[in-house]
Amino acid sequence: MKRAIIIGASSGIGEQIARDLAEQGWTLGIAARRVEALETIQNDYGADRVFIEQIDVNEPMATEALDRLVAKVAAPDLFFYASGLGGQNPQLEESLELRIVKTNCEGMVRVVDHFLNYVKQESRYTVKHKAHIAVITSVAGTAGIGTAPAYSASKKMQSTYISALAQLCRMKKTPVVFSDIRPGFVDTAILNPNKHYPMCMSRQKASKCILKGLKRRRRVIIFDWRFVCLVAFWNLIPRWLWERLTFVKN
Ligand SMILES: NC(=O)c1ccc[n+]([C@@H]2O[C@H](COP(=O)([O-])OP(=O)(O)OC[C@H]3O[C@@H](n4cnc5c(N)ncnc54)[C@H](OP(=O)(O)O)[C@@H]3O)[C@@H](O)[C@H]2O)c1
């Protein structure tokens, strides 16, 4: 019997991951702000297997709610962080930029660090049974995107932060492995319904690819092959040229 905690399970990719793991028989602790959406998942799979907790990652109280969830799903095999806020903001509307930075950066640090500190003192995690912390970042973190400054920068921060934690855990011999999940476009509420997104995939397909990568404990998960090629090419573009590519709108 496997156990997972999913933060940001009320919609989109997090919800799909929760449903797919529940179908596979996992016991889950799921959290987000919209409790009704969490309750729907709980009703579908049973309150004996799906535990819920309302968590706003931007609130300091989030860590207490996380403690309650961890008490219900003790020593989870997987800690999956899917909470996030996105959006283009070429007008640089200040409150939106700041909300994105707060949720994606401060919120993630608060919750992921709190869980990592729990791992350190939980004796059920060992070299043979490591905790697995997975965070959804984005391919958008590859470079600064002019139409989405806070979003692309916050995603870069998330990837860099996970890399730092991975190194720290090796230094301290903390029994944990990390996965940095970098989706391209996935058909969820985070995308603007009035816009066309190239190579956009369904959340069902995205979840399948993510779970496959997690099973192999891949450190960085990019899917599908088209985005793997795109990111490889993107990384080759020098900064002076990238900043002159004004046709990039997404
Ligand atoms: N869809 C894509 O194309 C795409 C591509 C690359 C990366 N991503 C990343 O994937 C992650 C999931 O997004 P999604 O596409 O699945 O969109 P989504 O359907 O909007 O899901 C976002 C999730 O984050 C939660 N959330 C937002 N603010 C929160 C807060 N303050 N506290 C706790 N939970 C919060 C939401 O729950 P509540 O509102 O109920 O709190 C929801 O469950 C995000 O990090 C996003 O950046 C998405």
The ligand as an SDF file (V2000), in Angstrom:
LIG
                    3D

 48 52  0  0  0  0  0  0  0  0999 V2000
   -1.2610   23.7270  -17.3430 N   0  0  0  0  0  0  0  0  0  0  0  0
   -0.1080   24.0220  -17.8850 C   0  0  0  0  0  0  0  0  0  0  0  0
    0.0050   24.2770  -19.0950 O   0  0  0  0  0  0  0  0  0  0  0  0
    1.1290   24.0520  -17.0270 C   0  0  0  0  0  0  0  0  0  0  0  0
    2.3710   24.0620  -17.6640 C   0  0  0  0  0  0  0  0  0  0  0  0
    3.5130   24.0890  -16.8900 C   0  0  0  0  0  0  0  0  0  0  0  0
    3.4320   24.0850  -15.5090 C   0  0  0  0  0  0  0  0  0  0  0  0
    2.2080   24.0740  -14.9080 N   0  0  0  0  0  0  0  0  0  0  0  0
    2.1710   24.1030  -13.4540 C   0  0  0  0  0  0  0  0  0  0  0  0
    1.3820   23.0550  -12.9570 O   0  0  0  0  0  0  0  0  0  0  0  0
    0.9250   23.4010  -11.6470 C   0  0  0  0  0  0  0  0  0  0  0  0
   -0.5560   23.0390  -11.5480 C   0  0  0  0  0  0  0  0  0  0  0  0
   -1.3030   23.9010  -12.3910 O   0  0  0  0  0  0  0  0  0  0  0  0
   -2.5130   23.3940  -13.2940 P   0  0  0  0  0  0  0  0  0  0  0  0
   -2.1090   23.5840  -14.7040 O   0  0  0  0  0  0  0  0  0  0  0  0
   -2.9580   22.0740  -12.8580 O   0  0  0  0  0  0  0  0  0  0  0  0
   -3.5770   24.5540  -12.9980 O   0  0  0  0  0  0  0  0  0  0  0  0
   -4.8260   24.6310  -11.9910 P   0  0  0  0  0  0  0  0  0  0  0  0
   -5.9000   23.7150  -12.4430 O   0  0  0  0  0  0  0  0  0  0  0  0
   -5.1330   26.0760  -11.9020 O   0  0  0  0  0  0  0  0  0  0  0  0
   -4.2560   24.0960  -10.6040 O   0  0  0  0  0  0  0  0  0  0  0  0
   -3.6080   24.9240   -9.6960 C   0  0  0  0  0  0  0  0  0  0  0  0
   -3.6730   24.2690   -8.3310 C   0  0  0  0  0  0  0  0  0  0  0  0
   -2.9380   25.0890   -7.4340 O   0  0  0  0  0  0  0  0  0  0  0  0
   -3.7200   25.3070   -6.2790 C   0  0  0  0  0  0  0  0  0  0  0  0
   -3.3820   26.5830   -5.6590 N   0  0  0  0  0  0  0  0  0  0  0  0
   -3.3050   27.7960   -6.2240 C   0  0  0  0  0  0  0  0  0  0  0  0
   -3.0260   28.7220   -5.2960 N   0  0  0  0  0  0  0  0  0  0  0  0
   -2.9270   28.0660   -4.1080 C   0  0  0  0  0  0  0  0  0  0  0  0
   -2.6980   28.4630   -2.7690 C   0  0  0  0  0  0  0  0  0  0  0  0
   -2.4900   29.7480   -2.4310 N   0  0  0  0  0  0  0  0  0  0  0  0
   -2.6670   27.5200   -1.8090 N   0  0  0  0  0  0  0  0  0  0  0  0
   -2.8670   26.2230   -2.1060 C   0  0  0  0  0  0  0  0  0  0  0  0
   -3.1000   25.7680   -3.3530 N   0  0  0  0  0  0  0  0  0  0  0  0
   -3.1450   26.6950   -4.3380 C   0  0  0  0  0  0  0  0  0  0  0  0
   -5.1700   25.3190   -6.7910 C   0  0  0  0  0  0  0  0  0  0  0  0
   -6.0620   24.9950   -5.7270 O   0  0  0  0  0  0  0  0  0  0  0  0
   -7.0220   26.0450   -4.9880 P   0  0  0  0  0  0  0  0  0  0  0  0
   -7.3390   27.1350   -5.9590 O   0  0  0  0  0  0  0  0  0  0  0  0
   -8.2050   25.2130   -4.6020 O   0  0  0  0  0  0  0  0  0  0  0  0
   -6.2420   26.5050   -3.8020 O   0  0  0  0  0  0  0  0  0  0  0  0
   -5.1100   24.1890   -7.8070 C   0  0  0  0  0  0  0  0  0  0  0  0
   -5.3190   22.9510   -7.1770 O   0  0  0  0  0  0  0  0  0  0  0  0
    1.2310   24.8980  -11.4770 C   0  0  0  0  0  0  0  0  0  0  0  0
    2.3840   25.0480  -10.6880 O   0  0  0  0  0  0  0  0  0  0  0  0
    1.5300   25.3550  -12.8870 C   0  0  0  0  0  0  0  0  0  0  0  0
    2.4070   26.4510  -12.9160 O   0  0  0  0  0  0  0  0  0  0  0  0
    1.0560   24.0430  -15.6300 C   0  0  0  0  0  0  0  0  0  0  0  0
  1  2  1  0
  2  3  2  0
  2  4  1  0
  4  5  1  0
  4 48  2  0
  5  6  2  0
  6  7  1  0
  7  8  2  0
  8  9  1  0
  8 48  1  0
  9 10  1  0
  9 46  1  0
 10 11  1  0
 11 12  1  0
 11 44  1  0
 12 13  1  0
 13 14  1  0
 14 15  2  0
 14 16  1  0
 14 17  1  0
 17 18  1  0
 18 19  2  0
 18 20  1  0
 18 21  1  0
 21 22  1  0
 22 23  1  0
 23 24  1  0
 23 42  1  0
 24 25  1  0
 25 26  1  0
 25 36  1  0
 26 27  1  0
 26 35  1  0
 27 28  2  0
 28 29  1  0
 29 30  1  0
 29 35  2  0
 30 31  1  0
 30 32  2  0
 32 33  1  0
 33 34  2  0
 34 35  1  0
 36 37  1  0
 36 42  1  0
 37 38  1  0
 38 39  2  0
 38 40  1  0
 38 41  1  0
 42 43  1  0
 44 45  1  0
 44 46  1  0
 46 47  1  0
M  CHG  2   8   1  16  -1
M  END
$$$$
